[in-house]
Every structure is written in C-alpha cells, then in structure tokens.
Amino acid sequence: MAGRRRDPELEGRLTAAAWSLLQSEGYDALKLTEVAARAQAHRTDVYRRWTGKAQLVVDVLARHLPPVSDPDTGTLRSDLRAIVEDFAASWSSSWVDGLMGLVADLHRDPDAELGFRRMAEGRGEPLRNAITRAVRRGEIGEQPDLSLVGDLIEGPLMHRRMLGRQPLTPEYLDALAALAHGVLTGTTVAP
C-alpha cells in the first residue's frame, strides 16, 4: 500500500513549532493542536507523522538538541572536558524542566521510548570514542563499562540541574571532568 509522500518542509515547520513550544511552555503544557496551529498546518498533519506527544518530542529533541562534539584532543581529560561542556549545554536548556513528563510518558509509547534510547545512544557516541582512544593510548588499562561511564558523566549534570536546581558553571564542569578522569585512570583528583 503506497503511503503519502513525506513533506520535509512541513515536518520542519512542525518540529520547529514543537521545539519553540517545548522551550517556552515545557513538555507538560505542549499541545499537539498548538503545534499544528503554530506550524500553519492541520492537526491531522501531526498525527500522520507521530502517534503522540512523546514521539513528537523525541524527534524534536533529536533534531534540535545541541550536538555533542567528538573531540580528539590527544588526552582523555581534555576530551572529557569538551564532552561534558556539550552535555551541559543540553542539560542547561529550558526544555529540561519538562523532561520528567516526557520520561513518564515514554513507558506508554514503546516507539517513542525506542527513539529516545537511540537518540541517547547516538549522543553518547563521542564519549565512547574518547574512552576507546584513551584505552589505545594507554591512559586507561582496560575498556570500562561504557554505559556506566555515561552515567558517571551525565548523572551529576542531570542531578545538579533538575534536582539541585543549580547552574552548570564552568568550574563545576571542570571539576566533573577531572573527577571522571580520575575515576577512569585511577589517579588522584585535585580538589
């Protein structure tokens, strides 16, 4: 059965409208009818592309989150610092305040949950690459559990921003990168 031809321009308008609403109103207040209205589209245009709000927002985040760079500075510590800064840019965005609502909705929409996991894995690729390079250079003795390393890096950012309601300052990012480096290399971390 032939489907309707995709319209990248319309999808771009819809995701741009959803991104704008996500940033200004938050996840919980985001309404698909408002997304359609802002994009000068029909509500059915939204539902033809996404089964619900969670799936739309996952696609929006995949398109609009700041990218995570894949630096190769020559040292694990410098690579970690650059990656931590990129993760912090995402965690400092206004949309993060509504992330708990999205996470709560993901369990009801397996496609959205799968999309979210894929997006997260893709955003974690630079960190995995940095660890692999560090192992090759001999900075780390053996490959650690990469998902645990991701938790080690992003967990404190998420906690500080969402639960602690504190800013992700350059000093905090320096300390986090130094701590992660110390844990991964088994070296002492300076205070």
Residue frames as qw, qx, qy, qz and C-alpha x, y, z in Angstrom:
[[0.000, 0.890, 0.456, 0.000, 0.00, 0.00, 0.00],
 [0.431, 0.403, -0.017, 0.807, 1.54, 3.29, -1.08],
 [0.322, -0.659, -0.443, 0.516, 1.72, 5.91, 1.60],
 [0.151, 0.979, 0.135, 0.011, 1.53, 9.65, 1.35],
 [0.637, 0.453, -0.174, 0.599, 4.74, 11.30, 0.17],
 [0.521, -0.566, -0.304, 0.562, 6.70, 12.87, 3.02],
 [0.194, 0.889, 0.114, 0.398, 6.90, 16.65, 3.05],
 [0.648, -0.093, -0.339, 0.675, 10.20, 17.66, 4.67],
 [0.035, 0.386, -0.030, 0.922, 9.21, 21.34, 4.69],
 [0.620, -0.538, -0.235, -0.521, 6.01, 20.61, 6.61],
 [0.843, -0.315, -0.364, 0.241, 7.84, 18.32, 9.03],
 [0.464, 0.163, -0.231, 0.839, 10.43, 21.05, 9.55],
 [0.252, -0.490, -0.045, -0.834, 7.69, 23.57, 10.38],
 [0.782, -0.472, -0.310, -0.266, 6.01, 21.13, 12.77],
 [0.794, -0.205, -0.338, 0.462, 9.22, 20.24, 14.62],
 [0.262, 0.298, -0.152, 0.905, 10.29, 23.91, 14.76],
 [0.460, -0.543, -0.134, -0.690, 6.90, 24.82, 16.24],
 [0.856, -0.405, -0.323, -0.007, 7.13, 21.97, 18.75],
 [0.649, 0.044, -0.304, 0.696, 10.69, 23.00, 19.72],
 [0.018, -0.438, 0.064, -0.896, 9.57, 26.57, 20.28],
 [0.669, -0.515, -0.177, -0.506, 6.63, 25.46, 22.42],
 [0.862, -0.210, -0.383, 0.257, 8.76, 22.95, 24.31],
 [0.469, 0.151, -0.283, 0.823, 11.22, 25.69, 25.22],
 [0.153, -0.365, 0.058, -0.916, 8.62, 28.31, 26.11],
 [0.704, -0.346, -0.083, -0.615, 5.82, 26.23, 27.63],
 [0.328, -0.372, 0.834, -0.243, 7.51, 22.99, 28.69],
 [0.146, 0.017, -0.954, -0.263, 6.60, 19.41, 27.94],
 [0.092, 0.389, 0.841, -0.364, 3.50, 19.16, 30.11],
 [0.278, 0.635, 0.245, -0.678, 1.86, 22.23, 28.55],
 [0.065, 0.305, -0.668, -0.675, 2.75, 21.30, 24.95],
 [0.649, 0.383, 0.526, -0.394, -0.41, 20.54, 22.97],
 [0.472, 0.083, 0.708, 0.519, -0.36, 18.94, 19.53],
 [0.264, 0.814, 0.504, 0.115, -3.15, 21.22, 18.33],
 [0.135, -0.937, 0.089, 0.310, -0.99, 24.24, 19.23],
 [0.483, -0.324, 0.610, 0.538, 1.97, 22.71, 17.37],
 [0.417, 0.468, 0.682, 0.377, -0.20, 22.39, 14.26],
 [0.082, 0.947, 0.304, -0.060, -1.52, 25.94, 14.62],
 [0.291, -0.805, 0.281, 0.434, 1.95, 27.44, 15.01],
 [0.423, -0.183, 0.712, 0.530, 3.19, 25.48, 12.01],
 [0.485, 0.407, -0.129, -0.763, 0.16, 26.64, 9.97],
 [0.258, 0.101, -0.926, -0.256, -0.78, 23.00, 9.47],
 [0.736, -0.310, -0.266, -0.540, -3.68, 20.75, 10.31],
 [0.606, -0.473, 0.551, -0.324, -3.88, 18.68, 13.46],
 [0.967, 0.165, 0.180, -0.077, -4.06, 15.59, 11.24],
 [0.555, 0.706, -0.388, 0.208, -0.65, 16.54, 9.80],
 [0.228, -0.615, 0.658, -0.370, 0.79, 15.99, 13.26],
 [0.776, -0.144, 0.526, -0.317, -0.98, 12.69, 13.89],
 [0.874, 0.467, -0.108, -0.074, 0.01, 11.30, 10.47],
 [0.468, 0.644, -0.519, 0.312, 3.66, 11.63, 11.47],
 [0.082, 0.292, -0.766, 0.567, 3.66, 10.96, 15.21],
 [0.447, -0.393, -0.796, -0.111, 1.44, 8.75, 17.34],
 [0.447, -0.813, -0.367, 0.063, 1.51, 11.20, 20.22],
 [0.103, -0.974, 0.164, -0.115, 3.29, 13.95, 22.08],
 [0.685, -0.550, 0.429, 0.209, 6.13, 11.79, 23.41],
 [0.767, 0.226, 0.438, 0.410, 7.08, 10.54, 19.95],
 [0.312, 0.886, 0.130, 0.316, 6.98, 14.07, 18.51],
 [0.313, -0.916, 0.247, -0.038, 9.13, 15.45, 21.32],
 [0.788, -0.285, 0.438, 0.326, 11.72, 12.69, 20.93],
 [0.639, 0.503, 0.345, 0.468, 12.03, 13.58, 17.23],
 [0.034, 0.970, 0.031, 0.241, 12.19, 17.27, 18.11],
 [0.561, -0.747, 0.328, 0.140, 14.98, 16.70, 20.63],
 [0.800, 0.015, 0.433, 0.414, 16.91, 14.58, 18.13],
 [0.475, 0.691, 0.278, 0.469, 16.73, 17.46, 15.62],
 [0.015, -0.907, -0.033, -0.421, 17.23, 20.44, 17.91],
 [0.719, -0.656, 0.044, 0.225, 19.47, 19.48, 20.81],
 [0.095, 0.867, -0.472, -0.126, 22.93, 20.97, 20.59],
 [0.879, 0.276, -0.386, 0.037, 25.30, 18.39, 19.10],
 [0.724, -0.608, 0.291, 0.145, 27.84, 16.54, 21.20],
 [0.382, 0.780, -0.482, -0.111, 31.25, 17.03, 19.63],
 [0.985, -0.073, 0.026, 0.152, 33.69, 14.20, 19.15],
 [0.057, 0.917, -0.395, 0.019, 36.98, 15.88, 20.01],
 [0.936, -0.013, -0.117, 0.331, 40.32, 14.15, 19.75],
 [0.098, -0.968, 0.196, -0.122, 42.49, 16.50, 21.77],
 [0.534, 0.489, -0.631, 0.279, 45.14, 13.88, 22.43],
 [0.063, 0.150, -0.801, 0.576, 44.25, 13.38, 26.09],
 [0.277, -0.480, -0.831, -0.056, 41.31, 11.80, 27.84],
 [0.187, -0.529, -0.466, 0.684, 41.00, 14.67, 30.30],
 [0.088, 0.303, -0.201, -0.927, 40.65, 17.30, 27.56],
 [0.263, -0.182, -0.787, -0.527, 38.26, 15.09, 25.59],
 [0.262, -0.505, -0.788, 0.237, 36.13, 14.61, 28.70],
 [0.074, -0.462, -0.250, 0.848, 36.03, 18.34, 29.39],
 [0.196, 0.126, -0.447, -0.864, 34.81, 19.10, 25.86],
 [0.337, -0.289, -0.844, -0.300, 32.16, 16.38, 26.01],
 [0.223, -0.492, -0.666, 0.515, 31.00, 17.47, 29.48],
 [0.049, 0.334, 0.004, -0.941, 30.56, 21.00, 28.14],
 [0.314, -0.036, -0.630, -0.710, 28.40, 19.77, 25.27],
 [0.347, -0.407, -0.844, 0.037, 26.27, 17.62, 27.57],
 [0.159, -0.442, -0.460, 0.754, 25.89, 20.61, 29.90],
 [0.157, 0.095, -0.287, -0.940, 24.60, 22.74, 27.01],
 [0.431, -0.286, -0.732, -0.443, 21.71, 20.32, 26.63],
 [0.434, -0.452, -0.715, 0.311, 21.07, 19.99, 30.36],
 [0.141, -0.316, -0.235, 0.908, 21.06, 23.78, 30.70],
 [0.135, -0.237, -0.547, -0.792, 18.31, 24.23, 28.11],
 [0.433, -0.092, 0.282, -0.851, 14.89, 25.39, 29.20],
 [0.751, -0.001, -0.469, -0.465, 13.22, 22.26, 27.81],
 [0.383, 0.144, -0.856, 0.317, 14.86, 20.16, 30.55],
 [0.320, -0.106, 0.505, -0.795, 12.31, 21.35, 33.09],
 [0.790, 0.111, 0.034, -0.602, 9.71, 19.23, 31.33],
 [0.371, 0.380, -0.839, -0.119, 11.90, 16.17, 30.86],
 [0.235, -0.042, 0.880, -0.411, 10.31, 14.29, 33.73],
 [0.656, 0.367, 0.277, -0.599, 6.94, 14.50, 31.98],
 [0.608, 0.508, -0.515, -0.327, 8.45, 13.08, 28.80],
 [0.129, 0.310, -0.928, 0.163, 10.19, 10.28, 30.69],
 [0.450, 0.113, 0.698, -0.546, 6.91, 9.42, 32.40],
 [0.707, 0.465, 0.053, -0.530, 5.14, 9.24, 29.03],
 [0.290, 0.519, -0.757, -0.270, 7.80, 7.09, 27.35],
 [0.240, -0.082, 0.951, -0.176, 6.68, 3.92, 29.11],
 [0.572, 0.463, 0.503, -0.454, 3.27, 4.30, 27.43],
 [0.634, 0.729, -0.095, -0.239, 4.73, 4.64, 23.94],
 [0.850, -0.211, 0.366, 0.315, 7.27, 1.94, 23.02],
 [0.634, 0.588, 0.199, 0.462, 8.16, 3.64, 19.72],
 [0.039, -0.937, 0.121, -0.327, 8.92, 6.92, 21.49],
 [0.700, -0.634, 0.325, 0.053, 10.94, 5.08, 24.14],
 [0.850, 0.116, 0.317, 0.405, 12.96, 3.30, 21.45],
 [0.404, 0.785, 0.096, 0.460, 13.53, 6.60, 19.65],
 [0.331, -0.904, 0.194, -0.189, 14.64, 8.25, 22.88],
 [0.823, -0.393, 0.349, 0.215, 17.08, 5.42, 23.62],
 [0.746, 0.398, 0.257, 0.468, 18.52, 5.61, 20.10],
 [0.138, 0.911, -0.022, 0.387, 18.93, 9.37, 20.40],
 [0.553, -0.782, 0.282, -0.056, 20.66, 8.99, 23.77],
 [0.874, -0.107, 0.339, 0.330, 22.96, 6.29, 22.42],
 [0.579, 0.639, 0.166, 0.478, 23.87, 8.48, 19.46],
 [0.100, -0.931, 0.134, -0.326, 24.61, 11.42, 21.74],
 [0.723, -0.607, 0.327, 0.043, 26.84, 9.12, 23.83],
 [0.890, 0.375, 0.038, 0.257, 28.96, 8.05, 20.86],
 [0.292, 0.801, -0.322, 0.411, 31.59, 10.80, 21.33],
 [0.525, -0.646, 0.469, -0.295, 32.14, 9.70, 24.95],
 [0.957, -0.022, 0.286, 0.032, 32.52, 6.06, 23.86],
 [0.706, 0.623, -0.096, 0.321, 35.00, 7.18, 21.20],
 [0.048, -0.831, 0.405, -0.377, 37.02, 9.19, 23.74],
 [0.753, -0.446, 0.453, -0.169, 37.24, 6.19, 26.07],
 [0.940, 0.259, 0.169, 0.145, 38.29, 3.89, 23.22],
 [0.466, 0.765, -0.239, 0.374, 41.04, 6.34, 22.20],
 [0.343, -0.752, 0.454, -0.334, 42.21, 6.59, 25.82],
 [0.916, -0.186, 0.354, -0.020, 42.49, 2.79, 26.03],
 [0.817, 0.501, 0.027, 0.284, 44.50, 2.74, 22.78],
 [0.209, 0.815, -0.314, 0.440, 46.81, 5.48, 24.10],
 [0.621, -0.022, -0.658, 0.425, 47.30, 3.58, 27.35],
 [0.170, -0.418, 0.263, -0.853, 45.65, 6.23, 29.56],
 [0.775, -0.213, 0.272, -0.529, 43.17, 3.59, 30.74],
 [0.285, -0.345, 0.893, 0.047, 44.23, -0.01, 31.32],
 [0.131, 0.231, 0.935, 0.235, 41.10, -1.68, 30.00],
 [0.241, -0.340, -0.431, -0.800, 37.78, -0.73, 28.47],
 [0.192, 0.091, 0.680, -0.701, 35.33, 0.17, 31.26],
 [0.192, 0.569, 0.800, -0.015, 31.58, -0.41, 31.10],
 [0.159, 0.204, 0.274, 0.927, 30.68, 2.40, 28.70],
 [0.329, -0.672, -0.493, -0.444, 27.09, 2.80, 29.88],
 [0.602, -0.627, -0.340, 0.359, 28.38, 3.22, 33.43],
 [0.418, -0.113, 0.071, 0.899, 30.84, 5.88, 32.24],
 [0.071, -0.480, -0.431, -0.760, 27.94, 7.71, 30.57],
 [0.519, -0.718, -0.455, -0.091, 26.03, 7.58, 33.86],
 [0.616, -0.392, -0.185, 0.658, 29.13, 8.84, 35.67],
 [0.241, 0.068, 0.199, 0.947, 29.25, 11.89, 33.40],
 [0.232, -0.421, -0.421, -0.769, 25.61, 12.74, 32.76],
 [0.506, -0.542, -0.663, 0.100, 24.20, 11.68, 36.11],
 [0.358, -0.431, -0.312, 0.767, 25.75, 14.58, 38.04],
 [0.006, -0.058, -0.294, -0.954, 24.72, 17.06, 35.33],
 [0.399, -0.447, -0.647, -0.471, 21.15, 15.83, 35.43],
 [0.510, -0.531, -0.594, 0.324, 21.04, 15.78, 39.22],
 [0.286, -0.279, -0.155, 0.904, 22.53, 19.24, 39.66],
 [0.116, -0.093, -0.360, -0.921, 20.27, 20.80, 37.03],
 [0.477, -0.369, -0.607, -0.517, 16.97, 19.02, 37.66],
 [0.641, -0.534, -0.540, 0.111, 17.00, 18.22, 41.36],
 [0.504, -0.354, -0.238, 0.751, 19.51, 20.68, 42.76],
 [0.200, 0.916, 0.338, 0.085, 18.22, 23.49, 40.51],
 [0.393, -0.729, 0.230, 0.511, 21.78, 24.80, 40.30],
 [0.519, 0.788, -0.227, -0.239, 23.61, 26.16, 37.26],
 [0.930, 0.051, 0.157, 0.330, 26.20, 24.14, 35.39],
 [0.048, -0.953, 0.225, 0.197, 29.09, 26.55, 35.79],
 [0.622, 0.619, -0.467, 0.106, 32.46, 26.20, 34.04],
 [0.139, -0.549, 0.727, -0.388, 34.02, 25.45, 37.43],
 [0.785, -0.058, 0.487, -0.379, 31.54, 22.65, 38.04],
 [0.871, 0.469, -0.086, -0.118, 32.19, 21.22, 34.56],
 [0.313, 0.671, -0.633, 0.226, 35.96, 21.35, 35.17],
 [0.406, -0.385, 0.717, -0.417, 35.52, 19.51, 38.48],
 [0.880, 0.156, 0.302, -0.331, 33.24, 16.90, 36.92],
 [0.753, 0.578, -0.313, 0.004, 35.64, 16.22, 34.04],
 [0.098, 0.614, -0.710, 0.330, 38.56, 15.99, 36.48],
 [0.631, -0.222, 0.608, -0.428, 36.63, 13.60, 38.71],
 [0.916, 0.322, 0.100, -0.216, 35.61, 11.38, 35.79],
 [0.548, 0.659, -0.497, 0.133, 39.18, 11.39, 34.54],
 [0.179, -0.533, 0.727, -0.395, 40.48, 10.43, 37.97],
 [0.800, -0.033, 0.473, -0.367, 37.99, 7.57, 38.31],
 [0.872, 0.472, -0.051, -0.119, 38.74, 6.25, 34.82],
 [0.541, 0.630, -0.489, 0.266, 42.52, 6.48, 35.14],
 [0.822, -0.390, -0.347, 0.227, 42.82, 5.61, 38.83],
 [0.416, 0.298, -0.233, 0.827, 44.65, 8.87, 39.56],
 [0.211, -0.528, -0.530, 0.629, 44.12, 11.25, 42.42],
 [0.128, 0.764, 0.424, 0.469, 41.80, 14.14, 41.68],
 [0.247, 0.049, -0.285, 0.925, 42.89, 17.58, 42.83],
 [0.020, 0.632, 0.654, -0.415, 40.16, 19.47, 44.79]]
